[in-house]
Amino acid sequence: MSRCFVLLAAVAVLTVVAVLPAQAGSGSAADRYIVVLKGAVDPQAVADLHATRYAANVDHVWGQALHGYAAVIPNDRVAEVRADSNVSYVVADGIDDPS
């Protein structure tokens, strides 16, 4: 039962992540990103490392259905984050922050 729930949650999260780039806006430079990490890494440890190494301002870390984090990352550092060996992929976060 719980395995089925985790699988459904993973599919739901991946569906949302796949839709985000389409919602990211029309041509504007995004500075909020979702960073999806490889499954074997500790998402909190990598998020902390990226905060230091790439000046990522991490505000959410996920470690169950999805391994990754959401952060504001300087646009000139995004390519470095994408090239990091712990990262599977990086997408622009299309959800507007209400604050």
C-alpha positions as CSV (number, residue, x, y, z in Angstrom):
1,M,0.0,0.0,0.0
2,S,2.7,2.5,1.0
3,R,4.8,1.5,-2.0
4,C,1.9,2.3,-4.3
5,F,1.4,5.7,-2.6
6,V,5.1,6.6,-3.0
7,L,4.9,5.6,-6.7
8,L,1.8,7.8,-7.3
9,A,3.5,10.7,-5.4
10,A,6.6,10.4,-7.5
11,V,4.6,10.4,-10.7
12,A,2.6,13.4,-9.6
13,V,5.8,15.4,-8.7
14,L,7.5,14.4,-11.9
15,T,4.4,15.5,-13.9
16,V,4.5,18.9,-12.2
17,V,8.2,19.3,-12.8
18,A,7.7,18.5,-16.5
19,V,5.1,21.2,-16.8
20,L,7.0,23.9,-15.1
21,P,9.3,24.9,-18.0
22,A,6.2,25.6,-20.1
23,Q,4.9,27.9,-17.4
24,A,8.1,29.7,-16.8
25,G,7.2,32.8,-18.8
26,S,7.8,34.2,-22.2
27,G,11.4,34.9,-22.6
28,S,12.1,36.4,-19.2
29,A,15.2,35.3,-17.4
30,A,14.1,33.0,-14.5
31,D,16.1,33.0,-11.3
32,R,14.0,30.4,-9.4
33,Y,14.9,26.8,-10.3
34,I,14.1,23.3,-9.3
35,V,17.2,21.1,-9.1
36,V,16.6,17.4,-9.4
37,L,19.4,15.3,-7.9
38,K,20.5,11.8,-8.7
39,G,18.9,9.2,-6.4
40,A,21.9,8.1,-4.5
41,V,22.8,11.5,-3.0
42,D,21.6,13.2,0.2
43,P,19.4,16.0,-1.0
44,Q,19.9,18.2,2.1
45,A,23.7,17.8,2.0
46,V,23.8,18.6,-1.7
47,A,21.5,21.6,-1.3
48,D,23.8,22.9,1.5
49,L,26.8,22.4,-0.7
50,H,25.2,24.2,-3.6
51,A,24.2,27.1,-1.3
52,T,27.8,27.6,-0.5
53,R,29.4,26.7,-3.9
54,Y,26.9,28.3,-6.3
55,A,25.2,31.0,-4.1
56,A,21.9,29.1,-4.3
57,N,19.3,30.5,-1.9
58,V,17.6,27.1,-1.1
59,D,14.0,27.3,0.3
60,H,12.7,23.8,-0.2
61,V,14.4,20.4,-0.1
62,W,12.7,17.1,-1.1
63,G,14.0,13.7,-0.3
64,Q,11.1,11.2,-0.7
65,A,9.4,10.9,-4.0
66,L,11.8,13.4,-5.6
67,H,15.4,14.1,-4.6
68,G,16.1,17.7,-5.1
69,Y,15.5,21.3,-4.0
70,A,14.0,24.6,-5.1
71,A,16.2,27.7,-4.9
72,V,16.9,31.1,-6.3
73,I,20.2,30.7,-8.2
74,P,22.1,33.5,-9.9
75,N,21.6,33.1,-13.6
76,D,25.3,33.1,-14.3
77,R,25.7,30.1,-12.0
78,V,23.0,27.8,-13.4
79,A,25.2,26.2,-16.0
80,E,27.6,25.2,-13.2
81,V,24.8,23.7,-11.2
82,R,23.6,21.7,-14.3
83,A,27.2,20.4,-14.7
84,D,27.5,19.3,-11.1
85,S,27.9,15.5,-10.8
86,N,25.1,15.2,-8.3
87,V,22.5,16.9,-10.6
88,S,20.2,15.0,-12.9
89,Y,18.6,18.1,-14.4
90,V,17.6,21.7,-13.6
91,V,14.3,23.4,-14.7
92,A,13.0,26.9,-14.3
93,D,10.4,27.1,-11.5
94,G,7.3,28.4,-13.1
95,I,5.4,29.0,-9.9
96,D,5.3,32.6,-8.8
97,D,6.4,33.3,-5.2
98,P,3.6,35.3,-3.6
99,S,6.0,37.1,-1.2
